[in-house]
Amino acid sequence: MVRIKAGAFLRGSAAGKGLKDAQPQRWIHLDAFDLDVNEVTVAQYSQCVKARRCAPAKCMKTSQKLETRPSHPVVCVTWFQARDFCRHLGKRLPTEAEWEKAARGAKGLEYPWGNQKPSCQLANYRGCQKPDSSMPVGRLPKGASPYGVLDMAGNVHEWVADWHSGSYYATGPTRNPIGPSKGTDKVVRGGSFVYGADELNTHGRTFIEPIKNTADVGIRCARSTR
C-alpha cells in the first residue's frame, strides 16, 4: 500500500467538460489514508475464497476462466464481494473521493500520469490487447498516478464505497465526503479495457447495481490511518 497524505485536492469535472454528475469542480479536503498500489489479483482473491471468507468470483463466459489468469485483476465480483475481500484483510473499499485523489493528485490531473493523452504504454484500453482483455496488474509503470498507484486508468473498473447520486458533487461536504447515505447503484471508477482512450480521465465516473458482477469490474482496497 501507499500513503496518501492529508490535504486538499481538486475534485470533479470543470464546467463544460466531462459528465454533469461529476460537477461542479471543487476543492475537497481528505484525511490521510493508505491505498493498494495494484488492483487485487485473481490469486489474492482466491486465497480469501480458500479461507472461506469470500464467495467465488463467477464469470459467465468460459473464455473468462479466472484460474488461468492468476496475475490479472480479479473481476466478476459484486460490490458485496469486493467489500468482504477488503474486510478480510483488515481494509475497506476506498471512498470515491479517496479514489479520485489517489488517481489525479492534488491539482486535478486529467489522467493519472498527467495531461498527456492515453497510449498503450500508459494504460490498457480498447484496442491495446488483441482481443480486448485485462492484463496482469502493474505492467504499465509509466501510467502511475502522482502517488505511484498503478492501473487507475483502464485495465478494469474498481468498486468504491459510495452510493451514486447525480447531485452529490454539488451538495456533499468538502471535507472527507463518504457519499450519499442510500441509493440503488454503487460507483465504479477508472475505466476499463472495453473503454476507449477518450473515456479514461480521472474525473469520469459510472455506476452499477451492487449485486451485479461484470467481466471488467474489480477491486482495490484502502485503509484508514487512524
C-alpha positions in Angstrom: 0.0 0.0 0.0 1.0 3.6 -0.4 0.2 6.5 2.0 -1.9 9.4 0.5 -1.1 12.3 2.8 -3.8 14.5 4.2 -4.7 17.7 2.3 -6.9 19.2 -0.3 -7.3 18.2 -4.0 -9.3 19.4 -6.9 -12.2 17.1 -7.5 -14.7 16.7 -10.4 -15.1 18.0 -13.9 -14.5 21.6 -15.0 -17.5 23.5 -16.3 -18.3 22.4 -19.9 -16.1 19.4 -19.6 -16.9 15.8 -18.6 -20.1 14.5 -17.0 -22.7 16.6 -15.4 -22.9 14.3 -12.4 -19.1 15.0 -11.7 -19.7 18.7 -11.5 -19.1 21.2 -10.1 -15.3 21.1 -9.7 -14.4 21.8 -6.0 -11.5 21.6 -3.6 -12.1 18.7 -1.2 -10.0 18.0 1.9 -9.3 14.4 2.9 -7.5 12.9 5.9 -4.6 10.7 5.2 -5.3 7.1 4.1 -3.5 4.1 2.6 -4.4 2.6 -0.8 -3.3 -0.6 -2.6 -0.7 0.2 -5.3 -2.2 -2.5 -7.5 -5.6 -3.9 -8.3 -6.5 -7.1 -6.4 -5.4 -10.1 -8.4 -7.1 -13.4 -9.1 -4.5 -15.2 -6.9 -5.1 -12.8 -4.0 -8.8 -13.2 -4.2 -8.5 -17.0 -4.4 -6.8 -17.0 -1.0 -9.8 -15.3 0.5 -12.1 -18.0 -1.1 -9.9 -20.8 0.3 -10.2 -19.2 3.7 -14.0 -19.3 3.3 -14.2 -15.6 3.8 -15.1 -14.7 0.2 -17.6 -16.1 -2.2 -16.0 -17.3 -5.5 -15.9 -14.9 -8.4 -18.2 -16.2 -11.2 -17.7 -15.1 -14.8 -20.4 -16.1 -17.3 -18.2 -16.9 -20.3 -16.0 -20.0 -20.4 -13.4 -17.8 -22.2 -13.1 -15.7 -19.0 -11.8 -18.5 -16.7 -10.1 -16.7 -13.9 -8.0 -19.6 -12.7 -5.9 -19.3 -15.9 -5.0 -15.7 -15.2 -3.7 -15.5 -11.6 -1.8 -12.2 -12.0 -4.7 -10.4 -13.7 -7.1 -8.3 -11.7 -10.0 -10.3 -10.3 -13.3 -9.5 -11.9 -16.9 -10.8 -11.9 -17.3 -9.8 -8.3 -20.2 -7.9 -6.8 -19.8 -4.8 -4.6 -20.5 -7.0 -1.6 -17.8 -9.5 -2.6 -15.4 -6.6 -3.0 -16.3 -5.2 0.4 -15.9 -8.6 2.0 -12.5 -9.2 0.5 -11.1 -5.9 1.8 -12.6 -6.6 5.2 -10.9 -10.0 5.3 -7.6 -8.2 5.1 -8.5 -5.6 7.7 -9.0 -3.0 5.0 -12.1 -1.4 3.3 -13.2 -0.1 -0.1 -11.9 3.5 -0.8 -14.4 6.3 -0.8 -15.0 7.8 -4.3 -13.1 11.0 -3.2 -10.2 8.9 -1.9 -10.0 7.1 -5.2 -10.1 10.2 -7.2 -7.4 12.0 -5.2 -5.1 8.9 -5.5 -5.7 8.9 -9.3 -5.2 12.6 -10.1 -3.1 14.1 -7.3 -3.8 17.4 -5.6 -4.0 19.6 -8.7 -6.7 17.7 -10.7 -4.7 16.0 -13.4 -6.7 14.8 -16.4 -5.1 11.4 -16.3 -3.1 9.6 -13.6 0.2 10.2 -15.4 -0.6 13.9 -16.3 -2.4 15.7 -19.1 -0.9 13.7 -22.0 -3.4 11.7 -24.0 -3.5 8.0 -23.4 -1.3 5.5 -25.2 -1.0 1.7 -24.7 2.3 2.3 -22.8 0.3 4.3 -20.2 -3.0 2.4 -19.9 -4.8 -0.8 -21.1 -7.9 0.3 -23.0 -9.9 -0.8 -26.1 -7.5 -1.9 -28.8 -4.4 -2.3 -26.7 -4.9 -6.1 -26.4 -5.9 -8.5 -29.1 -8.6 -9.5 -28.3 -9.6 -6.8 -25.8 -8.9 -8.1 -22.3 -7.3 -7.2 -18.9 -3.6 -7.6 -18.5 -1.5 -8.5 -15.4 -1.6 -5.8 -12.8 1.3 -3.3 -12.6 2.7 -3.9 -16.1 2.5 -0.2 -17.1 4.6 1.8 -14.6 4.7 4.8 -16.9 1.0 5.3 -16.2 1.4 5.6 -12.5 -0.5 8.3 -10.6 1.3 11.1 -8.7 1.4 8.8 -5.7 2.7 5.8 -7.6 -0.7 4.0 -7.8 -0.9 1.8 -10.9 -3.7 0.9 -13.4 -6.0 3.7 -12.3 -7.0 4.3 -15.9 -8.0 1.3 -17.9 -7.4 -2.4 -17.2 -10.5 -2.8 -15.1 -13.0 -0.6 -13.3 -12.8 -0.6 -9.5 -15.7 -0.6 -7.0 -15.7 2.2 -4.4 -17.7 2.5 -1.2 -20.1 5.2 -2.3 -23.7 5.1 -3.4 -24.2 7.0 -6.6 -26.0 10.3 -6.8 -26.1 12.8 -9.7 -26.2 15.8 -7.3 -23.7 14.7 -4.6 -20.7 16.6 -6.1 -22.7 19.8 -5.7 -24.3 19.1 -2.3 -21.8 16.8 -0.5 -19.4 18.1 2.2 -16.0 19.5 1.2 -14.2 17.5 4.0 -14.0 13.7 3.9 -17.1 13.1 1.8 -18.3 9.5 2.1 -21.2 9.6 -0.5 -24.9 9.6 -0.1 -26.5 7.6 2.8 -28.5 5.5 0.4 -29.1 4.7 -3.2 -29.7 2.0 -5.8 -26.3 1.9 -7.5 -22.7 1.9 -6.4 -20.0 3.9 -8.1 -17.1 2.3 -10.1 -14.1 4.3 -11.2 -11.2 4.1 -13.6 -12.4 3.0 -17.0 -11.5 -0.5 -18.3 -10.2 -2.5 -21.2 -13.5 -2.1 -23.0 -13.4 1.7 -22.8 -11.9 4.0 -25.5 -8.9 6.3 -24.9 -11.2 9.3 -24.5 -13.1 7.7 -21.6 -10.2 7.2 -19.2 -10.0 10.6 -17.5 -9.6 10.8 -13.7 -12.9 12.7 -13.2 -15.1 10.2 -15.1 -17.5 8.1 -13.1 -20.1 5.4 -13.7 -22.3 3.2 -11.6 -23.7 -0.3 -11.3 -26.1 -2.2 -9.1 -24.1 -3.6 -6.2 -25.5 -7.2 -6.8 -24.2 -7.3 -10.4 -20.8 -8.7 -11.4 -19.2 -8.0 -14.7 -16.0 -9.0 -16.5 -14.4 -5.6 -16.3 -15.0 -4.5 -12.7 -12.5 -5.4 -9.9 -11.2 -4.3 -6.5 -8.7 -2.0 -4.9 -8.6 -1.7 -1.1 -7.9 1.2 1.2 -7.1 1.6 4.9 -7.7 4.4 7.3 -4.5 5.6 9.1 -6.2 6.1 12.5 
